[in-house]
Amino acid sequence: MNAPRILLLDTSSSRCQVAMLADALHCRYGSSERQSAQNILPLIAELVTDTATPLSDLAAIAVMAGPGSFTGLRIGVGVAQALSMANSTPGIRLSNLAALAFAASLRCDADVFWTAMPAREGEFYFAVYARDQQAGVILLGKEQVAVPSALDWVKPSGSHVLVGEWWLGDSSLREALGEGADFIEATPTLETMAILTQKLFAQGQTCESAMLRPNYVKEQLEY
């Protein structure tokens, strides 16, 4: 039996990347930075042709929804929503913080992952995720954005690690945490995003096209 075919879009960083999940993972990358609007549709068309997968045959369309660059998020989410609506295809809305935590979970045996990404004006995006066999990782509490001193520090039991290079780049994060913890370097890739996407799809964590919206965190949108 053939694996369900899922299109994965990521325009949350400086370079656009897309993938087709099927019996194998097929990846395509934008040729230049900050050109996601120009690159994304040709890359999708290339994948559709190379994998002989009509858009109408997709089981789901997944998109990295943020947090991240507002402009980049809108491009990927907009394309995912349009394709989902046009073909009545379920969507999968992926959190960049969850993807960061999941990438770390593949590199160590920790139970809990404290993720942090830079926002604006001295603020940070922050979330705590726990390892989960079925879903990959699950959110504990809520995703937040604030200056370090105003973050709600969820401190669950179990071994935990700090994930995200900004734990090293800004001492105010560690100072606000008030305790020591190991740092692990982890970067989400299309390969790790694809594994997480497949887990969410298997769990039935899909949504209608209208729910494919950017995850700006401040708006506290529900998944």
C-alpha positions in Angstrom: 0.0 0.0 0.0 1.4 3.4 -1.0 2.1 5.9 1.7 -0.1 9.0 1.8 1.3 11.9 -0.2 1.8 15.1 1.8 3.1 18.4 0.5 5.3 20.3 3.0 5.9 24.0 2.6 8.4 26.1 4.6 8.9 29.8 4.0 9.5 30.8 7.6 13.2 31.3 7.1 15.3 33.2 4.6 15.3 30.4 2.0 12.1 28.7 0.7 12.0 24.9 0.9 9.3 22.4 -0.1 9.0 18.6 0.1 6.8 15.8 -1.0 6.3 13.0 1.5 5.5 9.7 0.0 7.3 6.3 -0.1 10.5 8.5 -0.1 11.1 12.2 0.8 11.6 14.5 -2.2 13.0 17.9 -1.3 13.5 21.1 -3.2 15.2 24.4 -2.1 15.0 28.0 -3.2 18.0 29.2 -5.2 18.4 32.5 -3.3 17.5 34.1 0.1 14.4 36.2 0.6 12.9 35.1 -2.7 10.1 32.8 -1.3 7.3 34.5 -3.2 9.2 33.9 -6.5 10.4 30.4 -5.7 7.6 28.6 -4.0 5.2 27.9 -6.9 7.9 26.8 -9.3 9.3 24.4 -6.7 5.9 22.9 -6.0 5.4 22.5 -9.8 8.7 20.7 -10.0 7.8 18.3 -7.3 4.4 17.6 -8.8 6.0 16.7 -12.1 9.0 14.8 -10.7 6.8 12.7 -8.4 3.9 12.3 -10.8 1.6 13.5 -8.0 -1.4 15.8 -9.0 -2.3 18.3 -6.4 -5.7 16.7 -6.2 -4.2 13.4 -5.1 -2.5 14.9 -2.0 -3.6 13.5 1.4 -2.7 16.7 3.1 -0.8 20.0 2.8 1.5 20.9 5.7 3.0 24.3 6.3 5.4 25.8 8.8 3.2 28.4 10.3 5.5 30.1 12.7 6.5 31.9 14.8 9.0 33.5 12.4 9.3 36.2 9.8 5.9 37.7 9.3 6.4 38.2 5.6 7.7 34.7 5.1 5.0 33.1 7.1 2.3 34.8 5.1 3.7 33.5 1.8 3.8 29.9 2.8 0.5 29.9 4.7 -1.2 31.7 1.9 -0.1 29.2 -0.7 -1.0 26.3 1.5 -4.4 27.7 2.2 -5.1 28.3 -1.5 -4.1 24.8 -2.5 -6.0 23.3 0.4 -9.2 25.2 -0.6 -8.9 24.6 -4.3 -8.5 20.8 -3.9 -10.5 20.2 -0.7 -7.3 18.9 0.9 -6.8 18.8 4.7 -4.1 21.1 6.1 -1.5 20.5 8.8 -0.4 23.6 10.7 3.1 23.1 12.1 4.7 25.2 14.9 8.3 26.2 14.4 8.9 25.9 18.1 7.5 22.3 18.0 9.7 21.5 15.1 12.7 22.9 17.0 11.8 20.7 20.0 11.3 17.7 17.9 14.6 18.1 16.2 16.2 18.2 19.6 14.3 15.1 20.7 16.0 13.1 17.9 19.5 14.1 19.2 19.2 13.4 22.9 17.2 11.4 25.5 15.8 14.4 27.5 12.1 14.4 28.5 11.4 18.1 28.2 12.6 20.8 25.7 12.7 24.5 26.5 12.6 26.2 23.1 13.4 29.9 22.4 13.6 32.0 19.3 14.3 35.7 18.9 11.3 38.1 18.4 11.4 41.9 18.3 12.4 44.6 20.8 14.2 42.2 23.1 11.4 39.7 23.2 11.6 36.0 22.7 9.2 33.3 21.5 9.2 30.6 24.1 7.5 27.2 24.7 8.1 24.0 26.6 7.5 20.7 24.9 7.6 17.2 26.2 8.6 14.1 24.3 5.6 12.0 23.1 5.9 8.7 21.3 2.8 9.2 19.1 2.9 12.9 18.3 6.6 13.5 18.5 6.3 16.3 21.1 3.4 17.9 22.9 3.1 21.4 24.2 3.1 22.0 27.9 1.3 25.3 28.8 1.3 27.7 25.9 3.6 29.3 23.3 4.5 32.8 24.5 6.3 35.9 23.3 7.7 38.4 25.9 10.9 39.8 27.3 12.6 37.1 29.4 11.6 38.5 32.8 7.9 38.4 31.8 7.8 34.8 30.4 5.7 32.2 32.3 8.4 29.6 33.1 6.7 26.2 33.0 8.9 23.8 35.0 7.7 20.3 34.6 9.4 17.2 36.1 11.9 15.2 34.1 15.2 15.9 32.5 15.2 19.0 30.3 17.4 20.8 27.8 17.5 24.3 26.3 17.0 24.4 22.6 17.6 27.3 20.3 20.9 29.2 19.8 19.6 32.3 21.6 20.0 30.6 24.9 23.7 31.1 24.3 23.5 34.5 22.6 21.5 36.3 25.3 22.3 35.8 28.9 19.0 37.4 30.0 17.2 34.2 29.1 19.3 32.0 31.4 19.2 34.6 34.1 15.4 34.8 34.0 15.2 31.0 34.1 17.1 31.0 37.4 18.6 27.6 37.1 21.1 25.7 35.1 20.3 23.3 32.3 22.2 21.7 29.4 22.0 23.3 26.0 21.6 21.2 22.8 22.2 22.5 19.3 19.3 21.4 17.0 18.1 22.8 13.7 14.8 21.6 12.1 15.4 20.3 8.5 12.9 19.1 5.9 13.7 15.6 7.0 12.8 16.2 10.7 9.8 18.3 9.7 8.6 15.5 7.5 8.8 13.0 10.3 6.8 15.3 12.6 4.3 15.9 9.8 3.7 12.2 9.3 3.2 11.7 13.1 0.6 14.5 13.2 -1.1 13.1 10.1 -1.3 9.7 11.7 -2.8 11.3 14.8 -5.5 12.9 12.7 -4.2 16.4 13.5 -5.4 18.0 10.3 -7.6 21.1 9.7 -9.7 22.8 7.1 -8.2 25.4 4.8 -9.6 28.3 6.8 -7.6 27.2 9.9 -4.3 27.5 8.0 -3.2 30.8 9.5 0.1 32.2 10.6 1.1 31.4 14.2 2.0 34.9 15.5 1.8 33.6 19.1 0.5 37.0 20.4 -2.9 36.3 18.9 -3.0 33.0 20.8 -4.6 31.1 17.9 -5.7 27.6 18.7 -4.3 24.7 16.7 
